[in-house]
Amino acid sequence: LLQQLGINTKSSSAIHSIKAPMPGLIINVSVSVGDEVKKGDPLLILEAMKMENVIKSPRDGKIKKVNIQLKQPVEKNQMLLEFE
């Protein structure tokens, strides 16, 4: 899943945003603008094909922008969150 998000362990500190790895429905958003997160913290839950996919933080950082809302449908590669 990390490779689908464009994330690899060598460049995780250079990640500035999280995009949807697949189309689905946002069923939980665990962060808001200004929140400090650690690598591995759950950010949101994306429901796709009746499965819940927990999207976790690829790095330590601060949330700059939340581009999604609860119960919002999203498309593959849609911008979900941005880091400072």
N, C-alpha and C positions, 0 to 999 in steps of 0.2 A: 504494500500500500504506500509506503514512503516513496518508492521510486515513481509510482503513479502521480504523486503529488509534486514530483520534481525535487524530492529531498534525498540527499545522500549524507552520510555521516561526515564527509570531508568538508562540505559546504553548509552545514546546518546553521552556522552563525550568520551566514549571508542571506538567510531566508527573511523576506520582508512581508510575505503574505501567505495565506492559505486559500487554495482553490478547491472547489468540489471535485472529488475524484470520480464521481458518477452522478447521474441525475437522481434526485430523491426529494425528501421532505425533511425540513429541519424540525426535530421534535424536542430539542432541548438546547439552550444556549447557556453555558456555564460562566461566561466572562462578559465584562462590559468595558467600555472605554476607560483607560487609566489603570486597569488591573495589572498587577505584576504576576507573571506566570513563570513556572520552572519547566524545564524540558520534561515531557511526559505527562504534564497536567492535562486533564480532559478539558477541551475547549467547547465542544458541541457534539450533539448526536444527530447523525444523518440517517434517516430511514430510507432504505432502498431495497426493493424486491422483498419486502416484509422482514428485512433484517436490520437491526440497529447497529450502525457503525460509529464507534466513538472516535472522533478526530482529536488527537492529542497534540500538544505543543511540540514542535521539532527543536525548540531552543528556549533558553531563558530570555525573558524580555518583557516589554510593556505593550499592552494592547492600544493601538493608535486609533483603529476604526473597526466597527462591527457593521458589516454590510448586509446582514440578514436579520430576520425576525422569526420568532416562534411560529410554527405551522406554515412557513413559507416554502413553496416548491422551488428547487434550484436545478440548474442545468449543469452538465459536466463542464469543468473549467471555469465556472462562475466564481468570482472573487467572494470569499466568505469573511475573512478577517485580515487586518493589516497590523504589522508590528511597527514600533518606533525604531 
